[in-house]
Amino acid sequence: MKPLEGVKVLEFSTMITAAFASMMMAEQGARVIKVEPIEMGDPMRYVGSAKGGISALFANCNRGKESIRVNLKDEAGQSLIRELAKDADVIVHNFRPGVMDSLNLGSEKLRSLNPGLVYVAISGFGVEGPLANAPAYDPIIQAHSGMTASQSFEAPSFVRNLMCDKITAYTAVQAITAALLVREKIGEGQHIDLSMLDAGLFFIFPDGFMNNTLLDDDIAPQPLLADLIYELTLTKDGVITTSAATEAQRAGVMRALGREDLLTDERFNSFERLVANLEEFRGELAEAFTQFSTDDILEKLHENDVPVAKCLGYEEVLTQPQILANETVEVREHPVMGSMRIVRSPAKFGGERLPATSHSPAHGQHTQSVLEELGLDATMISDYTEKGIVL
């Protein structure tokens, strides 16, 4: 049995945050009904490489769901959603504050119909404050949360993937499962507000804001972990990274390079001196590494128990022996998109990976079956379709 079997989720979303969150719940057994705009659907369907009218990005965030097309601006469409919400366990959306209320689908209204409902409202910045109604995408939140500052002191730069979107999705899932646990104890659902800005800052703060945590005057700023351990190193024919965090590991690097003399060099023979002369130390190492091929230095570093990795390209990542051993990546045949890779849900329950969910849905693929569950007959569904309420 999957952990969330029996949980029914209604998702209203555009792009990543709510969609990725609900897909994680679907992977763990929840039934997720994705309510999409009747015209284009989720814009994520059209972003990036695609086949058969479905993008890879959409497929990667929407496995295991049902899709219905409902005109939420129509009163009859709103009424259909309220009926669906009566036996739902979770509603999650990432619309701006006030939008769901304007559609007569706000938290208070739906939870009055279903007191056990967990209603999750994801926003960019929160429900109050000067940016409450501002549009938000991942780069905007990276800039506001300190993510760009953490990449470099000299010039801010981005983490070049949708980091804050996905962090928010993970935070949403944790909050939802916590709320469901509370409901098991007290029998009531609740409203959850979650902003991308708060989720992003919470995520980066422990190490990224080490020097902004202690406020007394006698605290001296220290190098961040990012400045000490994140270093790309050129070899004769490639790029590697090492993370020598202990004295033993640093000694292992010196032995592998044949530079044991640096261990007793007065510039580097204590942690404090090493930090004070870090650039000189890195210069000495950089020159030494370029004398070795990638394969040779990897072997020597492994022999000395030094944490090290070759910086892999995308295809190398997917075919590396450890990923194959973990059975992390699966190749499946999609009825429309053809052969495609998926990354399986990372958590193992009882030592086993969860079985794969269904493919990502076509736009409105399940509208009829969901409406039939609500008790609408073929004549009513046809009438709603002709009126543009559903499709």
N, C-alpha and C positions, 0 to 999 in steps of 0.2 A: 504493500500500500504506500502510495506517495504521501508525503507529510501534509499537503494541503488539499487532499481529496475531499470533496464535499463543500469547498469554499467557492462561492460564486462572486466574480468580480466584474463590474462594469467599468470600462476604461473610456475616457474621453480625452483625446490627446492629439497634439500635432508635434511631430518630431520625436525627440529621444526620451525625455525624462520619464513620463508616465508610461510610455510604451515599453521601455526596457524594464521598468519596475514590474509591470504586469506580466511581461514574458517570463521573468524569473519565477513569478508565482505560478504561471502556467506550467513551467518545467517541473515544479514541485507538486503538481497535481490539481491546481485550481482550475475551475472553468472560467475562462476570460472571454467576455463578449465586448468586442471593440466597436464602439459606436462612432461611425465616421460620417462626415458631412456628405450630403447626398450628391454634390456635384463632383469634386475632385477626390474626395477622401483625404486621408492623411497625406500632406505634402511630401512626407518621407518616401512615398511610393515612387517619386520621380527624381530622386537625388542619386547621382552617380551611375555606375555600371548597372545595366538592367537587361532583362530578357523576358519576353512575353508580357511586358507592361508592369513588371514588378522589379524594383531595384534590389540590389544585394543588401544595401543598408536597411531597407524595409524588412527584407527576409530575416536579417540578423537580429532584428528587434521585435519580431512579431510571430515567432513560431508558436504553435499550440493554441491559437486563438480562433474565435468565430468573429466574423465581420458582418455588421448590419449597417445599412444606409438609411439614415433617418433625418428628416428636415426638422432640426431643433428650433427653427424660427416659427414653425407652424404649431398652433395650440394642440392639434391632434397628435403631432409628433412628440410634443412634450408629455402628453398624456400617456403615450405608449411607454416612454421612459419611466414615468412614475409607476406604472404597473410593473415593469421589470424590476424596479428598485425595491418593491415590496418584499421580495424574498432574496434580495442580494445581501451578501455579507460585506462587500467592500465596494466603494466607488472611489476612483482615483481620476483626477484631471489635472491638466497643467495650463488652464486658461488664466488670463489676468484676473485679479480680484474683481468681483462683482459680475463677471460675465455669466456664470451659472445662475446667479440670482436673477439676472435679467431674463433668463430663459425659463424661469419658474422651476429650476432644478437645483436650487441652493441647498446647503446643508440642513438648515432648520426645517425646510419644507419636507425634504426626503426622509430625514430622521424622525419627523413627526409621523410619517407613514410607517416607518420601520425603525423602532427604537434600538434594535440590535445592530444597525448599520454603522460601519466604520467608514467615515467620509474623509478623504484625503485631498486637500487642495494644495497643489504645488504651484509656486509662483517664482518669479525671478528674484524679487527683493523683499517680499513680505507684504502684509496687508496694510501697513501704516508707513509713514515717513515720506520723504520727498521723492523717492523713486518707486513708490508702490505701484504706480500704473505705467511705469516705463517698460518698453519692450526689452527682452533679455534673451540673448543667445550665449552659448558657451564662451566665446572670446570676451564678451562683455563681462561675464562673471569672473573669468580668469583675471581680467584687469582689476576688478573691484576687490577681489579676495586676497590679493597678494601672490597669486600663482605666477603671474608674469615676473614680478619682482624677485621671486625665489629662484628663477632660472639664471640670473646674472646680476651682479652688482653694477657692472659697467653699463649695460643696456638691457632693459626688460625684454623678454621674449616669451613666446607661447609654448606651452606643452602642446605639441601638434597633433592632438586628437581631442575628442569631446570629453575631456576629463571631468569638468564640473557637471555636465549633463549626467554622466554615468555615476559619479559620486552621489548625486542627488537621488538617482534611481535606487542605488543600494541603500541609502538612508531611508528612503520611503518604504522599501520592503521590510527593513528592520522595524520601523515604527508600526507598520501595519500588523506584522506578526505579534509585536508586543501588545497592540491594542486588542487583537483577537484573543490573546492569552488573558488579558484583563476581562474581556467579555465572558470568557468561560467561568471566571470567578464571580462576577457581579451581575451578569446577564444583560449588560447594556453596552452599546457601541459608543463611539465618540467622534468628535471632529478633530482632525489633525491638520494644522497649517505647517508647511515646510517650504522654505525659500532656498533657491539655489545658492544665494550668497551665503546664508548661514551654513549650509551643508559644505560648501567649498572651503570656508574659513575654518570650520571645525576639523576638516580633513587635513588641511595643511598646517594647522597651528602647532601641533606637538613639537615638530622639529624645525619647521620653517620660521616660527616666531620664538625660538628659544631666547633670543636676545631682546625680545619685547615682552617677556613674561614677568621677570623679577623687577620690581620698581624702586627698591631702595637705592640710595646714592652710592653705597659701597659695593655695588655689583658691576664688575667690568665685563663688557661684551667679549665673547669668545668666538673663535671660528665655528661656523655652522657645520653640521655633518656633511652638508652638500659640498662645502668647500674642501673637505678633507678626503672624502671617499669617492666622489663622482669625477672620474678622470678617464678620458679616452687616451689610449696609448698606441702609438704607431709602432708596428714591427716592420721587418724588411718587406713584407708582402701583404699586410693587412692591418686590422685594428682590433685591439683587445681591451679589456678593462680588468683591473685587479681591485680588491677591497681588503687590503692588509690592515686590519683594525687593531691587532695585538702586536706586542713586541715579538712574539714567536713568528707571526706571519710576516712582519717586516723583515726579520732575519732570513726567513725563507725566500723572500724576493731577492735579497742581496746574494744569497748562495746560488739561486737559479741563474742570476746574471753574472756570477763570478766577480761580484763587487763587495766582498766581505769587508774590504777596507772602509766602506762607508759606515759600518757598524761602530767603528771606534773614532770616526771623524768627529772632532769636537763641535762641529756645526750641527751635528745630527744625533749625538749619542744620548739624548734624553728627549722625552716627548715635548717638553717645553722648548728646547732648542730646535727640535725638528719643526715645530709649528712656526717658530720665529724665522726660520730659514727655509720655509717650505718651497719657495720658488727655485732656490738653488738646488735643493734636493731633487725636485722634479726634473730640473734640467739635466742633472747627472744621470738620473734613471732613463730619461727620454733617449739620450745618446746611447746608453747601453742596450735598450730594447731594440733599437734599429739594427743591431748586429745579428739579430736572430730572426728566423722565419716564424710565422705564427704557430705552425705545428710544433716546431722545436721548443719554443719558449713555453707553450701550453703544457707540453710534457714535463718540462723541468719544474714549472710552478706547481703542477699537480703532485709531482714527487715530493715537493716541500710543503704540501698541505696548505697552499695559498689559495684563497677564493679567487677564481679567475674565470673569465668567459671570453670567447670570441664574440665580437659584435656581429650578429647574424642578420642576413637579409630576410625579407618576408618569406620566400620559399624555403630558405634554410630553417627558419623557425618551425615551419609546419612539418618538416621531414626530419628533424633532429631525433636522435635515438631516444631521448628521455620523453619527448612528446609521444612517440610511437609506443614506448613502454607503458605510459600512463593511459593510452587509448583516449587521448583528449580530443582528437579531431576525427570526425566521421565524414565519409563521403556518402551522400544520399542522392536519389533521383527525384527531382521535383517535377510534377506533371506538366508544368508550364516552363519553368526556368531551366530544366535539364539537370545535368550533373553539377552538384555543388557541395562545398565543404560546410560543415557546421562545427562549432566548438561546443562540446557537451557540457552540461551543467557541472561546475567544478566540485561541488560538495558530494561526498559519498556518504550514503546512509546505510548503516550496517555493513560497511565495507564495499558496497556496490554502488556504481553510478546509476542514476535514475534512467529508466528507458526513455527513448526519444519521444518527443511530442509530435503532433501533426505538423505539416508544413504551414508556412505563413498563408493567410487566406487571401483570396481574391476580394476586390472591393464589393462588399454587399453579398458575399457568397452565402451567408447564412440568414439573410433577412427573412426569407419565407419560413424556414424551420423554426426560428425564434418566435415569429409572430404566431405560428400555429400553436406553439407551446402556451402562448397567452390566451388561446381560445379563439383566435380569428379564423374564420373559414375562408375558403378560396374566393368567395364573392367579396368579402370585406377586404381581403388583401389586394384583390384586383382594383377595387374602388380606391383604396389608399394609394396604390401605385399610379393610377390615372390622375389623381389629384396632386401628385408630387410630394406626398407625405413620406413615403418609403420608396425604395427601389432595390 
